[in-house]
Amino acid sequence: HYQMDYYFEQGVNFFDTAEMYPIPPRHEEQGATERFIGTWFKKTGLRDKIILASKIAGPAAFTQHIRKDKSYSKETINTAIENSLKRLQTDYLDLYQLHWPERPTNFFGKRGYDYKREDKWEENFEEVLDALHEQVKKGRIRHIGLSNETPWGTMSFLKASTTERPRVRTIQNPYSLLNRTFEAGNAEVCHREDVGLLAYSPLAFGVLSGKYRQGKKPENARLTLFPHYDRYSSDPCLEAVEAYHDLAIKNGLTLTELALAFVNDRSFVTSNIIGATDLTQLKENINTANIKLAQEVIDAINEIHEAIPNPSV
C-alpha cells in the first residue's frame, strides 16, 4: 500500500496485474496481487483515478492450479473476469489482456518459431473477440490487449475486429536493452495499427540494475531466491550489462537510469512497466521519466546492441 500511495503521489495512473500473480505461480498465493490492489482501492477510494489492467492466464503447465479448462473460451473468460473483479474490489477493468497465446508459438524466452506437425490448435480469433465483446457490453471491461504475442497473432486479432468485436489496443511484451526482438516485427505493427507496447521486464529481472554484476547475489533479490529465472543470466547478457554499465557511468547515469530511460524513449512504447521491491528502487525507477537521453548516448547504445544483439529473449 505504501508503494501504491507513492505511485499515485508521483502521478502514476496505470496499474498492471494478472490473475496468475504473484510469481513464481503457486496455488497458495494465486490472485494475491489483485487482492492487495483491491484492498488499496477500498482504503483510498481512488479506483476511478487509476487505469487498471489485468490478464487471463492461458494454457501452460504452471497454471494447473488456476482452473482445469485454460482455453480462451467464453466460459473461462467470464469466470476469470468475475474472479479478478472480486479480488480487485471493482466492477470494471479498463484493460483486459490475454496473458499469452493459446496456441503454441514462441514466447517466454523462446527465440524462434518451431512448427510442430502434431499441433492441433484451430484458429479462433473471432470467437475470442466475441467472448470479450460480451464483457465489454456488460461494462465489465473497457478495452482489450494482448501479451507475449507475435506479429502474426497481433495482426490476426486486428483483422478479426469489427464494429461488433473489440479492437486490440495494447500489447504487453518483454522489451529492454537485453531484448529488443520486439523491434523486428511488432514495432511496425504498433506504429501502423496504433497499438501501444506495455513494455515488461525493462530491467531484465533486475539484471539491468547492475546488482548482480561480478557474480553478486544480493539477499532476497529475485535471482538469488529463484535462480531458475535465468533468461537474462547468460554470458552474452553479462557482457552486454558491463558495456551498458560503462556507458551509463561515462554519462553520469546509473545503469538503471540508462536502461529505463532508453525504453521510455521508444516511440512505440505506451507504458514502461516497472516493479520494485522497496521504496528506494521505486523512487529511482519513477524518476527516470524525467531523463532524456542525448542522441550520442542512443547512438552508443545502438553500437553495443550491434555488437551484442539481443543476448536474451
C-alpha positions in Angstrom: 0.0 0.0 0.0 2.9 2.4 0.8 4.3 1.8 -2.7 0.9 2.4 -4.3 0.5 5.6 -2.3 3.8 6.8 -3.7 2.9 5.8 -7.2 -0.2 7.9 -7.1 1.5 10.9 -5.5 4.1 10.9 -8.3 1.4 10.9 -11.0 1.4 7.2 -11.9 -2.1 6.3 -13.0 -1.6 2.8 -14.6 -1.6 -0.4 -12.5 -1.0 -3.7 -14.3 -1.7 -7.1 -12.7 -2.9 -10.6 -13.6 -4.9 -13.4 -12.1 -1.7 -15.5 -12.1 0.4 -13.1 -10.0 2.4 -13.2 -7.9 5.2 -15.2 -9.5 6.5 -17.8 -9.2 3.0 -19.0 -9.6 1.8 -21.2 -6.7 -1.7 -22.3 -5.6 -1.2 -20.8 -2.1 -0.7 -17.3 -3.4 -2.7 -17.2 -6.7 -4.5 -13.9 -7.1 -2.8 -12.3 -4.1 -1.5 -9.3 -6.2 -5.0 -8.5 -7.3 -6.2 -8.7 -3.7 -3.5 -6.3 -2.5 -4.6 -3.8 -5.1 -8.2 -4.3 -4.2 -7.7 -3.6 -0.5 -5.8 -0.4 -1.5 -8.8 0.7 -3.7 -11.1 0.1 -0.8 -9.0 2.0 1.6 -8.3 5.0 -0.6 -11.4 5.3 -2.8 -9.1 6.1 -5.8 -10.3 3.4 -8.2 -11.6 6.0 -10.7 -8.2 7.7 -10.8 -6.4 4.5 -11.9 -6.3 2.8 -15.3 -6.5 -0.8 -14.2 -5.3 -3.7 -16.3 -5.4 -7.4 -15.6 -4.9 -10.6 -17.6 -6.4 -14.1 -18.1 -3.9 -17.0 -17.8 -3.7 -19.4 -20.8 -2.7 -23.0 -21.2 0.5 -23.9 -19.5 1.9 -26.5 -17.1 2.3 -23.8 -14.4 -1.3 -22.7 -14.4 -2.9 -26.1 -13.5 -3.9 -24.7 -10.1 -5.9 -21.8 -11.6 -8.6 -23.9 -13.4 -8.9 -27.1 -15.4 -10.1 -25.5 -18.7 -7.4 -22.9 -19.6 -8.6 -22.2 -23.1 -9.8 -18.7 -24.0 -13.4 -19.8 -24.2 -16.5 -17.7 -23.4 -16.9 -19.6 -20.1 -13.3 -19.3 -18.9 -13.1 -15.6 -19.9 -16.3 -15.0 -18.0 -15.1 -16.8 -14.9 -11.6 -15.3 -14.9 -13.1 -11.7 -15.2 -15.6 -12.4 -12.4 -12.9 -13.6 -10.0 -10.5 -10.8 -10.9 -13.2 -8.2 -10.2 -13.9 -9.7 -6.8 -10.3 -9.7 -5.8 -9.8 -6.2 -7.1 -13.0 -4.9 -5.4 -14.1 -3.2 -8.5 -16.9 -3.7 -11.1 -14.8 -3.0 -14.2 -11.4 -3.3 -15.7 -10.0 -0.6 -18.0 -7.9 -3.1 -19.9 -8.1 -6.9 -20.1 -5.3 -8.8 -21.7 -4.7 -12.4 -22.9 -1.6 -13.2 -20.9 0.0 -15.3 -23.6 -1.2 -17.0 -26.8 -3.5 -20.0 -26.5 -1.7 -21.6 -29.5 1.9 -23.0 -29.3 4.3 -20.3 -30.5 7.5 -18.5 -29.4 7.2 -16.6 -26.2 8.6 -16.7 -22.6 12.2 -16.8 -23.8 11.8 -18.9 -26.9 13.7 -17.0 -29.7 12.3 -18.6 -32.9 9.1 -20.3 -34.0 9.3 -24.1 -34.4 6.2 -25.5 -36.1 5.1 -28.9 -34.6 3.3 -31.2 -37.1 1.2 -32.5 -34.2 -0.1 -29.0 -33.4 -3.9 -29.4 -33.3 -4.7 -25.7 -32.5 -7.5 -24.3 -34.6 -7.8 -20.6 -35.3 -10.3 -19.0 -33.0 -9.6 -15.2 -33.0 -13.2 -14.3 -33.9 -14.6 -16.5 -31.1 -12.2 -15.0 -28.5 -13.1 -11.5 -29.6 -16.8 -12.3 -29.4 -16.4 -13.5 -25.9 -14.6 -10.4 -24.9 -17.2 -8.2 -26.7 -19.9 -9.7 -24.4 -17.8 -8.5 -21.4 -17.5 -5.0 -23.0 -21.2 -4.8 -23.5 -21.8 -5.7 -19.8 -19.4 -2.9 -18.8 -17.0 -5.3 -17.1 -14.1 -4.5 -19.3 -13.5 -1.4 -21.5 -10.6 -2.3 -23.8 -8.6 -5.4 -24.7 -4.9 -6.1 -25.1 -2.5 -8.9 -25.8 0.6 -10.1 -24.1 3.6 -12.2 -25.2 2.2 -12.1 -28.7 3.8 -12.3 -32.1 3.3 -10.0 -35.1 1.2 -12.7 -36.8 -1.0 -13.1 -33.7 -1.4 -9.4 -33.3 -2.4 -8.8 -36.9 -4.8 -11.8 -36.8 -6.6 -10.3 -33.9 -6.7 -6.9 -35.5 -8.1 -8.3 -38.8 -10.8 -10.1 -36.9 -12.0 -7.0 -35.1 -15.2 -5.3 -36.4 -17.8 -2.9 -35.1 -19.1 -5.9 -33.1 -15.7 -7.1 -32.0 -13.3 -5.0 -29.9 -10.1 -3.9 -31.4 -6.8 -4.7 -29.7 -5.4 -1.5 -28.1 -2.1 -2.7 -26.4 0.4 -5.5 -26.4 2.5 -6.3 -23.4 5.8 -8.0 -24.3 9.3 -8.0 -22.9 11.5 -5.2 -24.0 14.8 -4.0 -22.7 18.4 -3.3 -23.6 19.0 -7.1 -23.5 15.9 -8.0 -25.5 14.9 -5.7 -28.5 13.4 -8.5 -30.5 10.1 -6.6 -30.4 11.6 -4.2 -33.0 11.9 -6.9 -35.6 8.1 -7.0 -36.4 5.9 -5.9 -33.6 7.2 -2.4 -33.5 6.0 -1.7 -37.1 2.6 -3.2 -36.2 2.4 -0.8 -33.3 3.0 2.2 -35.5 0.9 1.2 -38.4 -2.0 -0.1 -36.4 -2.0 2.3 -33.4 -1.3 -0.4 -30.8 0.8 0.6 -27.8 3.6 -1.5 -26.2 3.4 -2.0 -22.5 7.0 -3.0 -22.0 7.6 -5.5 -19.3 10.9 -6.6 -17.8 12.6 -3.3 -18.8 15.3 -4.1 -16.2 15.5 -7.8 -17.3 14.6 -9.3 -13.9 16.8 -6.7 -12.2 19.9 -7.7 -14.2 20.0 -4.2 -15.7 20.0 -2.6 -12.3 23.6 -3.8 -12.0 23.0 -5.5 -8.7 24.1 -8.9 -10.0 27.3 -7.7 -11.6 30.5 -9.5 -11.0 28.8 -12.5 -9.5 26.9 -10.7 -6.7 23.8 -12.4 -5.2 22.0 -9.9 -3.1 20.0 -11.3 -0.2 16.3 -11.7 -1.1 16.8 -10.5 -4.7 14.7 -12.3 -7.3 17.5 -14.2 -9.0 19.0 -15.1 -5.6 15.7 -16.6 -4.5 14.7 -18.1 -7.9 17.9 -18.8 -9.9 15.9 -20.8 -12.5 14.7 -17.5 -13.8 17.9 -17.3 -15.8 16.6 -15.8 -19.1 18.9 -12.8 -18.6 21.9 -14.5 -16.9 23.8 -15.9 -19.9 27.4 -14.9 -20.6 26.5 -12.7 -23.5 23.9 -10.9 -21.3 26.6 -10.3 -18.6 29.0 -9.0 -21.2 26.3 -6.6 -22.5 25.5 -5.5 -19.0 29.1 -4.5 -18.5 29.1 -2.5 -21.7 25.9 -0.7 -20.8 27.1 -0.1 -17.3 30.3 1.6 -18.5 28.3 3.8 -20.9 25.9 4.8 -18.1 28.8 5.8 -15.8 30.5 7.7 -18.6 27.4 9.8 -19.0 26.7 10.4 -15.3 23.8 7.9 -15.1 23.2 4.7 -13.2 22.7 1.5 -15.2 19.0 1.6 -14.1 18.6 5.1 -15.3 20.1 4.3 -18.7 18.0 1.1 -19.1 14.7 2.7 -18.2 15.3 6.0 -20.0 16.0 4.0 -23.2 12.7 2.2 -23.0 10.9 5.4 -22.2 12.4 6.9 -25.4 11.0 4.4 -27.8 8.2 5.8 -30.0 6.1 2.6 -29.8 6.1 2.4 -26.0 2.9 3.5 -24.3 3.9 2.4 -20.8 7.1 1.2 -19.2 6.0 -1.4 -16.6 8.3 -1.2 -13.6 8.3 -3.4 -10.5 10.2 -2.5 -7.3 10.9 -4.4 -4.1 11.3 -1.4 -1.9 10.7 2.4 -2.0 14.3 3.3 -2.8 14.1 1.3 -6.0 10.7 2.6 -6.8 11.9 6.3 -6.5 14.8 5.7 -8.9 12.6 3.9 -11.3 9.9 6.6 -11.4 12.5 9.4 -11.6 13.8 8.0 -14.9 10.6 9.5 -16.5 12.4 12.9 -16.2 15.6 11.7 -18.1 16.0 12.4 -21.8 18.9 10.6 -23.3 21.1 12.6 -25.7 21.3 11.3 -29.3 25.0 10.4 -28.8 24.0 8.1 -25.9 21.3 6.5 -28.1 23.9 6.0 -30.8 26.3 4.4 -28.3 23.6 2.1 -27.1 22.9 1.0 -30.7 26.6 0.3 -31.2 26.6 -2.0 -28.2 23.4 -3.6 -29.5 25.0 -4.2 -32.9 28.0 -5.9 -31.3 25.9 -8.0 -28.8 22.4 -8.1 -30.4 19.6 -9.4 -28.2 21.6 -11.6 -25.9 18.4 -12.8 -24.3 14.8 -13.1 -25.3 
